[in-house]
Amino acid sequence: MDQLTALRSDARKIGDQISAIESEQRKTANGAKVGCYFRTRNGYSCPQKPSDYWWLYAKCTRMDDDGFLYAFKFQTDCHGKIEIEEDAHSYHMQHYEPCSKVEFDRAWHKLRKRVQIFTL
């Protein structure tokens, strides 16, 4: 085995060790977020006034084996476009703030009511 092959083998082993440690750290940090409700302000790239922002809501539904979070998310943007993601990869919910189940449910009910108008 030449030196380059040996170094690549060592680098893979070290990379695997780093990934395992990072995964455990994510699991520790994210475990308590599963089942919780969050929201974050969203907006397009150049918002000019407060009405250019809207809330994006999320409920953390699960965490994978590597400690990454997945969530049910929904939002209605400032133009009325509705987006719903059933199982969105959410990494760590870093830019989200906690919100109550009541607020989450109220926002979800409002979105469903809005969609219902178009399905009648």
N, C-alpha and C positions, 0 to 999 in steps of 0.2 A: 504494500500500500504506500503510495507516495504521500508526500507532506500535504499537498493540497487536498487530497481525498480525506486524509486524517483530520485536517482542520475543519472541513465541511461536516464531517461526522460529529466532531465536537460541537460545532456551532448548532447543529440540529438538536443535539442533546440539551445544550444550554437553552435554546429556544423553547424546547418542550418544557423544561423546568420553569422558565419564566412564565409561560402560558398557564401552567398549573397553579403557580402562586397567584397570578392575576385573576384567574378564575375563582379561586377561593376567596380572594379579597372582594370580588364582585358579589359573590354569593352572600358574604357577610353583610355587605352594604345594602344589597337589594332585597334580601329575604323578607324584611318587614314591610316592603312596599306592595307585595302581592295581596290583592284584595282591596287595596286602597284607591281612593279617588283623587284626581288631580285636575288642574287646569293651567293653561299658559296663554299669555297674550300672543296672538298671531297677527301678521300683517304682511302685505307685499313689500317689495324692496324699498320703496320710497314713500312711506306714509307721510302725509302732510298735516293731518288733523286727527283728533281722537277717534272720529267715526271711521277712520281707515283701519282700525284694529278690531279684532273680535276674539272671543274665547274659543280655544280648542280644549275640549274635555277628554279625559282619559281615565279608564279604570284598568289598573294592572291586573291581568288575568292569570299570568303564569310567569315562571322563570325557567329558562332552559338549563341544561347541565353545565353550561359555562358561566352561568350567573347573569345572562342577559335577560332583560324584561320584555314582555309582550303585553300589549294592551288593546282594549276596545276603545277606539277613538272616534270622535265626531266633531264637526264644526260647520258653521254657516258663515261664509266670508262676507265682506262688506258689500259684495255685489249680489248676494243671495245664493251663491253656489254652495251646495251641500256636499260634504264629503264624509263618508263613513268607512272606517277600516275595522274589520272584525278581529284581526290578529296581527297588529302592527308591531314590528320589531322596534323597541323603544330604548334599547341600550341601558340607560340608567335613570331616565326621567329627570335629569339634572336641571333643566330650565323650567320645570313645572313646580307649582305650589300646591300644597294639599287643598282639597275642597271637601265639603261635606257630601254625604250620599244624598241628602235632601237637595242641595244645589245641583248636583249631577243629574238626579232624576228629574228635577224641574226643567233643566235645559234639554234633556232628552225628550221629555213630554212635549215641550214647545216645538222641537224639530219635527217630531212625529205628527203633531197637529198640523204643522205647515205642509208637510208632505201629503197628508190626508186630503187637503184641499184639492190637490191635483189629481187624486185618484178617484174622486167622486164622479 
